[in-house]
Amino acid sequence: ISSYSYAPIRDERGQIVGSVVVGRDITEQKHIEEQIRQNESRLRLALESAKAGTWEWDLQTQENIWSDEVFRLYGLKPGSCEPSYETWLATIHPDDRTRAVAAVTEAARQATELSVEWRVNDSSGRERWLLSRGRPETDADGKPRRYLGIVMDISERKRAEAELEQHRNHLKELVDAQTAELAEANRTLTLRAEEITELYN
């Protein structure tokens, strides 16, 4: 693939008397551009499949950038409000705010990776669990300059964990009940054995 550029040649009176043609091979450039488009398409597909969105947080300017999916995950219409720390905070379930804020504050203070889970209510009032992970970009002094991350819906995982916990609790109750019954049976057998021994003595 080639690209050409043209420039006129003018005489001392400004009349065009010819032109200069420069051609260059842009095959590699086009190949790279196509790879970038394919990678972006794969990333979008992966994020959609994972019910995930991307975000950026500039710690110096406090500017936030959210993908459309992040808005939807927060129960908001894309572009309906300005992405900000305050907007994010307002979407969090009241019982989870203190913990979420503490996790974000500590990660930013130490320039470490962020990982935090919290609940939101969507437009229908249904409760959903979200997980956010982010990595810091630091300056020359090692101070965090901004965070890049993703948010994903983990409601199904949380439901599965809750069901598993219920099964574990039920199993523990059954084991405890059977253990108590066995202990009572052993106690009864011991008493009868003692009574029989007394009869023969």
LOTI-928625 format. One record per residue: residue number from 0; y, z, x of N, C-alpha, C, O in turn. Coordinates in pm, whole numbers, plus 50000, padded with zeros to 5 digits. Layout:
BEGIN
<NUM; <Y; Z; X>; <Y; Z; X>; <Y; Z; X>; <Y; Z; X>>
...
This chain:
BEGIN
<0; <49882; 50000; 50086>; <50000; 50000; 50000>; <50123; 50000; 50089>; <50132; 50078; 50183>>
<1; <50216; 49912; 50058>; <50336; 49901; 50140>; <50461; 49922; 50055>; <50461; 49897; 49935>>
<2; <50567; 49970; 50122>; <50696; 49988; 50059>; <50800; 49914; 50142>; <50797; 49919; 50265>>
<3; <50891; 49845; 50075>; <50991; 49766; 50145>; <51131; 49810; 50105>; <51156; 49844; 49989>>
<4; <51221; 49809; 50203>; <51362; 49835; 50176>; <51443; 49721; 50235>; <51408; 49663; 50338>>
<5; <51551; 49690; 50168>; <51633; 49574; 50207>; <51776; 49619; 50233>; <51829; 49706; 50165>>
<6; <51837; 49559; 50334>; <51978; 49585; 50365>; <52045; 49452; 50400>; <51989; 49375; 50478>>
<7; <52164; 49423; 50343>; <52231; 49294; 50370>; <52295; 49292; 50509>; <52336; 49394; 50564>>
<8; <52302; 49171; 50562>; <52374; 49147; 50688>; <52502; 49073; 50651>; <52497; 48968; 50587>>
<9; <52616; 49125; 50692>; <52744; 49065; 50657>; <52817; 49015; 50783>; <52803; 49072; 50892>>
<10; <52894; 48908; 50766>; <52973; 48858; 50878>; <53106; 48933; 50883>; <53127; 49028; 50807>>
<11; <53195; 48890; 50972>; <53322; 48960; 50989>; <53412; 48954; 50867>; <53505; 49032; 50854>>
<12; <53383; 48860; 50775>; <53462; 48850; 50651>; <53396; 48925; 50535>; <53446; 48925; 50423>>
<13; <53285; 48989; 50562>; <53216; 49066; 50459>; <53120; 48983; 50375>; <53063; 49034; 50279>>
<14; <53102; 48858; 50411>; <53011; 48772; 50337>; <52866; 48800; 50380>; <52839; 48819; 50499>>
<15; <52776; 48802; 50282>; <52635; 48823; 50314>; <52579; 48695; 50375>; <52583; 48588; 50315>>
<16; <52528; 48709; 50495>; <52472; 48592; 50564>; <52323; 48608; 50589>; <52259; 48517; 50641>>
<17; <52268; 48721; 50552>; <52125; 48743; 50572>; <52087; 48881; 50524>; <52166; 48949; 50459>>
<18; <51968; 48922; 50556>; <51922; 49056; 50517>; <51819; 49107; 50615>; <51751; 49031; 50684>>
<19; <51810; 49237; 50619>; <51709; 49303; 50702>; <51605; 49363; 50608>; <51638; 49435; 50514>>
<20; <51481; 49334; 50635>; <51372; 49386; 50553>; <51288; 49479; 50639>; <51240; 49443; 50746>>
<21; <51270; 49602; 50588>; <51188; 49701; 50658>; <51070; 49736; 50569>; <51086; 49778; 50454>>
<22; <50954; 49720; 50623>; <50833; 49754; 50548>; <50756; 49866; 50616>; <50752; 49874; 50738>>
<23; <50695; 49952; 50535>; <50613; 50058; 50593>; <50492; 50083; 50506>; <50496; 50066; 50384>>
<24; <50385; 50123; 50570>; <50259; 50151; 50501>; <50267; 50291; 50440>; <50282; 50389; 50513>>
<25; <50256; 50302; 50309>; <50262; 50433; 50240>; <50128; 50468; 50175>; <50123; 50549; 50083>>
<26; <50021; 50406; 50223>; <49888; 50432; 50167>; <49852; 50579; 50176>; <49806; 50639; 50078>>
<27; <49873; 50640; 50294>; <49839; 50780; 50314>; <49924; 50870; 50224>; <49873; 50967; 50167>>
<28; <50052; 50839; 50211>; <50142; 50917; 50126>; <50095; 50913; 49981>; <50091; 51016; 49914>>
<29; <50061; 50795; 49933>; <50014; 50780; 49795>; <49883; 50854; 49775>; <49859; 50913; 49669>>
<30; <49797; 50850; 49878>; <49669; 50920; 49869>; <49692; 51070; 49856>; <49627; 51137; 49776>>
<31; <49786; 51123; 49935>; <49818; 51267; 49930>; <49878; 51304; 49794>; <49842; 51406; 49736>>
<32; <49969; 51220; 49743>; <50030; 51246; 49612>; <49925; 51248; 49502>; <49932; 51330; 49410>>
<33; <49826; 51158; 49511>; <49720; 51155; 49411>; <49633; 51280; 49419>; <49592; 51336; 49317>>
<34; <49604; 51324; 49543>; <49527; 51447; 49560>; <49601; 51567; 49501>; <49539; 51653; 49437>>
<35; <49733; 51573; 49521>; <49812; 51682; 49466>; <49807; 51681; 49314>; <49791; 51786; 49251>>
<36; <49819; 51561; 49254>; <49811; 51551; 49108>; <49675; 51596; 49057>; <49667; 51666; 48956>>
<37; <49569; 51556; 49125>; <49436; 51597; 49083>; <49416; 51747; 49095>; <49357; 51810; 49007>>
<38; <49466; 51805; 49206>; <49453; 51950; 49225>; <49531; 52027; 49119>; <49483; 52129; 49069>>
<39; <49651; 51978; 49085>; <49730; 52043; 48980>; <49660; 52034; 48846>; <49663; 52129; 48767>>
<40; <49596; 51921; 48820>; <49523; 51904; 48694>; <49403; 51999; 48689>; <49377; 52059; 48585>>
<41; <49332; 52013; 48800>; <49217; 52104; 48806>; <49264; 52249; 48787>; <49199; 52328; 48718>>
<42; <49377; 52283; 48850>; <49429; 52418; 48837>; <49465; 52449; 48692>; <49434; 52557; 48642>>
<43; <49532; 52355; 48626>; <49568; 52376; 48485>; <49445; 52395; 48399>; <49442; 52481; 48311>>
<44; <49342; 52314; 48425>; <49217; 52325; 48349>; <49151; 52460; 48374>; <49101; 52523; 48280>>
<45; <49149; 52504; 48500>; <49087; 52632; 48533>; <49161; 52747; 48466>; <49099; 52840; 48415>>
<46; <49294; 52741; 48468>; <49373; 52847; 48406>; <49353; 52850; 48255>; <49343; 52958; 48195>>
<47; <49347; 52732; 48193>; <49324; 52726; 48049>; <49187; 52782; 48014>; <49173; 52855; 47915>>
<48; <49086; 52747; 48095>; <48950; 52795; 48068>; <48942; 52947; 48084>; <48868; 53014; 48012>>
<49; <49019; 53000; 48179>; <49017; 53144; 48204>; <49116; 53219; 48117>; <49129; 53341; 48130>>
<50; <49185; 53149; 48028>; <49291; 53209; 47945>; <49391; 53281; 48035>; <49422; 53398; 48014>>
<51; <49441; 53209; 48135>; <49529; 53270; 48234>; <49659; 53192; 48247>; <49665; 53073; 48218>>
<52; <49763; 53262; 48293>; <49892; 53200; 48320>; <49942; 53247; 48456>; <49890; 53343; 48512>>
<53; <50043; 53179; 48508>; <50097; 53213; 48640>; <50238; 53270; 48628>; <50311; 53238; 48535>>
<54; <50274; 53353; 48725>; <50408; 53412; 48726>; <50458; 53428; 48868>; <50381; 53434; 48964>>
<55; <50591; 53435; 48880>; <50658; 53463; 49006>; <50764; 53570; 48981>; <50828; 53572; 48875>>
<56; <50781; 53658; 49080>; <50880; 53765; 49067>; <50955; 53777; 49199>; <50898; 53817; 49300>>
<57; <51084; 53741; 49198>; <51170; 53752; 49316>; <51227; 53893; 49321>; <51303; 53932; 49233>>
<58; <51190; 53968; 49425>; <51231; 54108; 49432>; <51378; 54124; 49469>; <51439; 54227; 49440>>
<59; <51437; 54022; 49533>; <51578; 54031; 49570>; <51670; 54001; 49450>; <51766; 54073; 49425>>
<60; <51639; 53894; 49379>; <51724; 53853; 49266>; <51674; 53906; 49132>; <51745; 53900; 49032>>
<61; <51550; 53958; 49131>; <51483; 54003; 49008>; <51457; 53888; 48911>; <51432; 53911; 48792>>
<62; <51462; 53765; 48960>; <51430; 53650; 48875>; <51280; 53643; 48852>; <51201; 53662; 48944>>
<63; <51243; 53615; 48728>; <51102; 53598; 48692>; <51080; 53457; 48641>; <51163; 53401; 48569>>
<64; <50966; 53400; 48678>; <50927; 53268; 48628>; <50787; 53283; 48568>; <50694; 53327; 48636>>
<65; <50773; 53246; 48441>; <50644; 53254; 48372>; <50601; 53116; 48325>; <50683; 53036; 48280>>
<66; <50471; 53089; 48336>; <50419; 52968; 48274>; <50413; 52991; 48122>; <50422; 53105; 48076>>
<67; <50398; 52882; 48047>; <50392; 52895; 47901>; <50280; 52988; 47857>; <50293; 53061; 47759>>
<68; <50169; 52984; 47930>; <50054; 53065; 47890>; <50083; 53215; 47905>; <50031; 53296; 47829>>
<69; <50166; 53252; 48003>; <50203; 53393; 48018>; <50279; 53441; 47894>; <50253; 53550; 47843>>
<70; <50373; 53358; 47846>; <50444; 53393; 47722>; <50344; 53419; 47610>; <50352; 53519; 47540>>
<71; <50249; 53325; 47594>; <50152; 53337; 47485>; <50065; 53462; 47502>; <50035; 53531; 47404>>
<72; <50024; 53491; 47625>; <49943; 53610; 47649>; <50020; 53737; 47614>; <49960; 53836; 47570>>
<73; <50151; 53736; 47633>; <50233; 53851; 47600>; <50267; 53857; 47451>; <50338; 53948; 47407>>
<74; <50217; 53760; 47374>; <50246; 53758; 47231>; <50382; 53699; 47199>; <50438; 53726; 47093>>
<75; <50435; 53618; 47291>; <50568; 53559; 47274>; <50558; 53407; 47267>; <50465; 53347; 47321>>
<76; <50655; 53345; 47201>; <50663; 53200; 47198>; <50722; 53151; 47329>; <50824; 53203; 47373>>
<77; <50659; 53052; 47393>; <50712; 53002; 47521>; <50859; 52965; 47511>; <50900; 52891; 47421>>
<78; <50939; 53017; 47604>; <51081; 52987; 47607>; <51165; 53063; 47507>; <51285; 53039; 47497>>
<79; <51103; 53154; 47430>; <51177; 53225; 47325>; <51269; 53334; 47380>; <51358; 53382; 47309>>
<80; <51247; 53373; 47505>; <51330; 53476; 47567>; <51331; 53457; 47717>; <51254; 53377; 47771>>
<81; <51417; 53530; 47783>; <51429; 53520; 47928>; <51318; 53601; 47995>; <51304; 53720; 47967>>
<82; <51239; 53537; 48083>; <51137; 53614; 48154>; <51203; 53721; 48240>; <51292; 53691; 48319>>
<83; <51159; 53843; 48226>; <51217; 53952; 48303>; <51123; 54071; 48305>; <51028; 54078; 48227>>
<84; <51152; 54163; 48394>; <51075; 54288; 48402>; <51085; 54364; 48271>; <50986; 54419; 48222>>
<85; <51206; 54367; 48213>; <51228; 54440; 48088>; <51150; 54377; 47972>; <51095; 54448; 47889>>
<86; <51147; 54243; 47969>; <51072; 54175; 47863>; <50924; 54206; 47874>; <50857; 54235; 47775>>
<87; <50874; 54201; 47998>; <50733; 54236; 48021>; <50706; 54379; 47976>; <50607; 54405; 47907>>
<88; <50793; 54471; 48014>; <50774; 54611; 47980>; <50768; 54632; 47829>; <50689; 54713; 47780>>
<89; <50852; 54559; 47756>; <50858; 54576; 47611>; <50730; 54530; 47541>; <50702; 54574; 47429>>
<90; <50652; 54442; 47605>; <50530; 54391; 47542>; <50411; 54485; 47562>; <50309; 54471; 47494>>
<91; <50423; 54580; 47653>; <50311; 54667; 47689>; <50290; 54775; 47583>; <50386; 54831; 47531>>
<92; <50166; 54804; 47553>; <50132; 54913; 47462>; <50193; 55043; 47517>; <50180; 55071; 47636>>
<93; <50258; 55122; 47432>; <50326; 55245; 47479>; <50237; 55337; 47562>; <50284; 55399; 47657>>
<94; <50108; 55345; 47527>; <50019; 55435; 47600>; <49988; 55385; 47741>; <49938; 55461; 47824>>
<95; <50017; 55258; 47770>; <49984; 55199; 47900>; <50105; 55177; 47990>; <50090; 55141; 48107>>
<96; <50226; 55199; 47937>; <50347; 55166; 48013>; <50361; 55245; 48142>; <50386; 55188; 48248>>
<97; <50345; 55376; 48134>; <50364; 55460; 48253>; <50269; 55417; 48364>; <50310; 55406; 48480>>
<98; <50143; 55393; 48330>; <50044; 55355; 48430>; <50075; 55218; 48489>; <50064; 55199; 48610>>
<99; <50113; 55122; 48404>; <50144; 54987; 48451>; <50265; 54986; 48542>; <50264; 54922; 48647>>
<100; <50370; 55058; 48502>; <50491; 55066; 48584>; <50461; 55129; 48719>; <50509; 55083; 48822>>
<101; <50380; 55235; 48719>; <50345; 55302; 48845>; <50270; 55209; 48938>; <50294; 55210; 49059>>
<102; <50180; 55127; 48884>; <50102; 55034; 48966>; <50192; 54928; 49028>; <50179; 54895; 49145>>
<103; <50285; 54873; 48948>; <50376; 54769; 48997>; <50471; 54827; 49102>; <50494; 54766; 49206>>
<104; <50526; 54944; 49074>; <50620; 55009; 49166>; <50555; 55039; 49300>; <50614; 55014; 49405>>
<105; <50434; 55091; 49296>; <50364; 55127; 49419>; <50327; 55003; 49500>; <50340; 55004; 49622>>
<106; <50283; 54898; 49434>; <50249; 54774; 49504>; <50372; 54716; 49573>; <50365; 54676; 49689>>
<107; <50485; 54711; 49502>; <50609; 54658; 49560>; <50658; 54745; 49674>; <50711; 54694; 49773>>
<108; <50643; 54876; 49662>; <50689; 54968; 49767>; <50610; 54950; 49896>; <50666; 54957; 50005>>
<109; <50479; 54927; 49882>; <50393; 54917; 49999>; <50363; 54772; 50040>; <50294; 54747; 50138>>
<110; <50416; 54676; 49962>; <50390; 54534; 49990>; <50240; 54504; 49991>; <50190; 54433; 50077>>
<111; <50170; 54562; 49891>; <50027; 54540; 49879>; <49997; 54454; 49758>; <50085; 54428; 49675>>
<112; <49873; 54409; 49748>; <49833; 54328; 49633>; <49840; 54412; 49505>; <49811; 54531; 49505>>
<113; <49880; 54345; 49399>; <49893; 54410; 49269>; <49772; 54380; 49182>; <49725; 54267; 49175>>
<114; <49722; 54483; 49117>; <49614; 54465; 49019>; <49633; 54572; 48913>; <49621; 54691; 48941>>
<115; <49661; 54530; 48791>; <49687; 54627; 48684>; <49640; 54571; 48551>; <49652; 54451; 48524>>
<116; <49587; 54659; 48466>; <49540; 54622; 48333>; <49623; 54697; 48230>; <49663; 54812; 48252>>
<117; <49649; 54632; 48117>; <49723; 54698; 48009>; <49694; 54626; 47877>; <49636; 54518; 47874>>
<118; <49738; 54689; 47768>; <49717; 54632; 47635>; <49848; 54576; 47578>; <49957; 54627; 47606>>
<119; <49833; 54471; 47498>; <49946; 54416; 47422>; <49897; 54391; 47280>; <49776; 54388; 47254>>
<120; <49990; 54374; 47189>; <49957; 54334; 47053>; <50011; 54193; 47031>; <50130; 54168; 47055>>
<121; <49926; 54101; 46986>; <49973; 53965; 46964>; <50051; 53957; 46833>; <50073; 54057; 46766>>
<122; <50092; 53835; 46798>; <50178; 53817; 46680>; <50110; 53862; 46551>; <50178; 53895; 46454>>
<123; <49977; 53865; 46549>; <49906; 53909; 46429>; <49879; 54059; 46430>; <49819; 54113; 46337>>
<124; <49922; 54126; 46538>; <49901; 54269; 46548>; <49768; 54307; 46610>; <49735; 54425; 46619>>
<125; <49691; 54206; 46653>; <49561; 54233; 46714>; <49580; 54279; 46858>; <49658; 54220; 46934>>
<126; <49510; 54384; 46896>; <49522; 54440; 47030>; <49439; 54358; 47129>; <49323; 54324; 47104>>
<127; <49502; 54327; 47243>; <49433; 54253; 47348>; <49457; 54319; 47483>; <49560; 54382; 47505>>
<128; <49359; 54306; 47573>; <49370; 54358; 47708>; <49406; 54245; 47804>; <49351; 54135; 47795>>
<129; <49500; 54272; 47895>; <49540; 54175; 47996>; <49520; 54233; 48136>; <49527; 54355; 48155>>
<130; <49495; 54145; 48230>; <49485; 54183; 48371>; <49581; 54096; 48450>; <49583; 53974; 48434>>
<131; <49662; 54159; 48535>; <49753; 54084; 48621>; <49719; 54113; 48767>; <49700; 54228; 48806>>
<132; <49712; 54006; 48844>; <49692; 54019; 48989>; <49803; 53942; 49059>; <49839; 53832; 49017>>
<133; <49856; 53999; 49166>; <49963; 53933; 49239>; <49958; 53962; 49387>; <49911; 54068; 49430>>
<134; <50007; 53865; 49465>; <50013; 53882; 49611>; <50158; 53876; 49657>; <50236; 53794; 49607>>
<135; <50196; 53963; 49752>; <50334; 53961; 49800>; <50355; 53857; 49908>; <50266; 53830; 49988>>
<136; <50475; 53800; 49911>; <50522; 53720; 50024>; <50627; 53805; 50094>; <50723; 53848; 50031>>
<137; <50610; 53828; 50223>; <50698; 53918; 50296>; <50794; 53843; 50387>; <50770; 53728; 50424>>
<138; <50903; 53911; 50424>; <50998; 53853; 50518>; <50957; 53887; 50661>; <50849; 53940; 50684>>
<139; <51044; 53856; 50757>; <51011; 53877; 50899>; <50989; 54024; 50931>; <50918; 54057; 51026>>
<140; <51048; 54113; 50852>; <51033; 54257; 50875>; <50914; 54317; 50800>; <50891; 54437; 50805>>
<141; <50840; 54231; 50732>; <50724; 54280; 50658>; <50757; 54336; 50522>; <50669; 54391; 50456>>
<142; <50881; 54322; 50478>; <50919; 54370; 50346>; <50888; 54263; 50240>; <50908; 54144; 50265>>
<143; <50839; 54305; 50123>; <50805; 54207; 50019>; <50928; 54133; 49969>; <51029; 54194; 49933>>
<144; <50919; 54000; 49968>; <51030; 53917; 49923>; <51008; 53874; 49779>; <51102; 53874; 49698>>
<145; <50887; 53837; 49746>; <50853; 53801; 49609>; <50703; 53813; 49590>; <50626; 53821; 49686>>
<146; <50662; 53815; 49464>; <50520; 53820; 49428>; <50483; 53692; 49353>; <50561; 53641; 49273>>
<147; <50365; 53643; 49380>; <50306; 53532; 49306>; <50177; 53583; 49245>; <50097; 53648; 49313>>
<148; <50154; 53554; 49116>; <50034; 53608; 49055>; <49990; 53536; 48930>; <50048; 53435; 48890>>
<149; <49886; 53590; 48870>; <49831; 53536; 48745>; <49812; 53650; 48646>; <49801; 53766; 48684>>
<150; <49810; 53615; 48519>; <49777; 53707; 48411>; <49663; 53645; 48333>; <49666; 53525; 48303>>
<151; <49563; 53724; 48299>; <49451; 53670; 48221>; <49410; 53766; 48111>; <49429; 53887; 48121>>
<152; <49353; 53710; 48008>; <49304; 53787; 47894>; <49164; 53839; 47927>; <49073; 53760; 47951>>
<153; <49147; 53971; 47928>; <49017; 54030; 47960>; <48963; 54109; 47840>; <48883; 54201; 47856>>
<154; <49009; 54072; 47721>; <48969; 54146; 47600>; <48818; 54144; 47581>; <48760; 54247; 47546>>
<155; <48754; 54029; 47603>; <48609; 54020; 47584>; <48537; 54112; 47681>; <48440; 54178; 47644>>
<156; <48584; 54115; 47806>; <48522; 54203; 47904>; <48537; 54348; 47865>; <48444; 54428; 47878>>
<157; <48657; 54383; 47815>; <48680; 54521; 47773>; <48594; 54560; 47654>; <48543; 54672; 47647>>
<158; <48576; 54466; 47559>; <48490; 54493; 47444>; <48346; 54515; 47490>; <48277; 54604; 47441>>
<159; <48301; 54431; 47585>; <48164; 54445; 47636>; <48148; 54579; 47707>; <48045; 54645; 47694>>
<160; <48251; 54620; 47784>; <48245; 54749; 47853>; <48239; 54864; 47753>; <48166; 54961; 47772>>
<161; <48318; 54852; 47645>; <48319; 54957; 47543>; <48182; 54967; 47474>; <48133; 55077; 47450>>
<162; <48122; 54852; 47443>; <47990; 54851; 47380>; <47885; 54911; 47473>; <47799; 54987; 47430>>
<163; <47894; 54875; 47602>; <47800; 54930; 47699>; <47814; 55081; 47709>; <47714; 55152; 47719>>
<164; <47938; 55129; 47707>; <47962; 55273; 47714>; <47905; 55343; 47590>; <47851; 55453; 47599>>
<165; <47918; 55278; 47473>; <47861; 55335; 47351>; <47709; 55345; 47362>; <47649; 55446; 47324>>
<166; <47648; 55238; 47415>; <47501; 55239; 47432>; <47459; 55349; 47529>; <47360; 55419; 47507>>
<167; <47537; 55364; 47637>; <47504; 55469; 47734>; <47515; 55607; 47671>; <47429; 55693; 47692>>
<168; <47621; 55628; 47595>; <47639; 55757; 47530>; <47527; 55784; 47430>; <47476; 55896; 47420>>
<169; <47489; 55678; 47355>; <47380; 55694; 47257>; <47249; 55725; 47328>; <47172; 55811; 47284>>
<170; <47225; 55655; 47439>; <47102; 55680; 47515>; <47101; 55822; 47569>; <46997; 55889; 47568>>
<171; <47216; 55869; 47617>; <47225; 56005; 47670>; <47197; 56106; 47559>; <47129; 56206; 47582>>
<172; <47249; 56080; 47439>; <47224; 56170; 47326>; <47075; 56176; 47293>; <47020; 56283; 47267>>
<173; <47010; 56058; 47296>; <46866; 56055; 47269>; <46787; 56131; 47374>; <46696; 56207; 47342>>
<174; <46824; 56110; 47501>; <46754; 56180; 47611>; <46775; 56331; 47599>; <46682; 56409; 47617>>
<175; <46901; 56371; 47570>; <46929; 56514; 47557>; <46850; 56575; 47442>; <46798; 56686; 47453>>
<176; <46843; 56501; 47331>; <46769; 56552; 47215>; <46620; 56564; 47246>; <46556; 56664; 47212>>
<177; <46565; 56462; 47313>; <46422; 56466; 47346>; <46393; 56575; 47449>; <46288; 56639; 47445>>
<178; <46487; 56595; 47541>; <46470; 56700; 47642>; <46469; 56837; 47576>; <46390; 56925; 47611>>
<179; <46559; 56855; 47478>; <46565; 56982; 47406>; <46437; 57005; 47327>; <46383; 57116; 47324>>
<180; <46387; 56897; 47262>; <46263; 56909; 47186>; <46146; 56943; 47277>; <46061; 57025; 47243>>
<181; <46144; 56879; 47394>; <46035; 56906; 47489>; <46042; 57050; 47541>; <45940; 57117; 47556>>
<182; <46164; 57096; 47566>; <46181; 57234; 47613>; <46135; 57334; 47507>; <46071; 57434; 47537>>
<183; <46170; 57303; 47380>; <46127; 57390; 47271>; <45975; 57390; 47255>; <45914; 57493; 47231>>
<184; <45915; 57271; 47270>; <45770; 57261; 47260>; <45703; 57339; 47372>; <45603; 57407; 47349>>
<185; <45757; 57329; 47493>; <45700; 57404; 47606>; <45713; 57554; 47584>; <45623; 57631; 47615>>
<186; <45829; 57594; 47528>; <45850; 57736; 47501>; <45749; 57787; 47398>; <45693; 57896; 47411>>
<187; <45726; 57704; 47292>; <45630; 57742; 47188>; <45489; 57752; 47245>; <45415; 57846; 47214>>
<188; <45452; 57656; 47329>; <45319; 57659; 47391>; <45301; 57780; 47480>; <45194; 57841; 47485>>
<189; <45407; 57814; 47550>; <45401; 57931; 47640>; <45381; 58059; 47559>; <45301; 58144; 47597>>
<190; <45454; 58071; 47448>; <45439; 58190; 47362>; <45299; 58199; 47305>; <45240; 58307; 47302>>
<191; <45245; 58086; 47261>; <45109; 58088; 47204>; <45006; 58123; 47311>; <44910; 58194; 47285>>
<192; <45029; 58071; 47429>; <44936; 58100; 47538>; <44938; 58249; 47570>; <44835; 58309; 47597>>
<193; <45058; 58307; 47567>; <45070; 58450; 47592>; <45002; 58530; 47482>; <44937; 58631; 47509>>
<194; <45017; 58486; 47354>; <44953; 58556; 47242>; <44800; 58550; 47253>; <44731; 58649; 47228>>
<195; <44749; 58433; 47291>; <44602; 58419; 47303>; <44552; 58507; 47417>; <44446; 58569; 47407>>
<196; <44627; 58513; 47523>; <44587; 58595; 47639>; <44580; 58741; 47599>; <44489; 58812; 47640>>
<197; <44678; 58787; 47518>; <44681; 58926; 47474>; <44561; 58957; 47383>; <44508; 59068; 47387>>
<198; <44519; 58860; 47301>; <44405; 58882; 47213>; <44277; 58905; 47290>; <44192; 58984; 47248>>
<199; <44263; 58839; 47400>; <44139; 58851; 47477>; <44143; 58961; 47582>; <44046; 58985; 47653>>
<200; <44255; 59027; 47589>; <44264; 59137; 47687>; <44242; 59271; 47621>; <44246; 59374; 47689>>
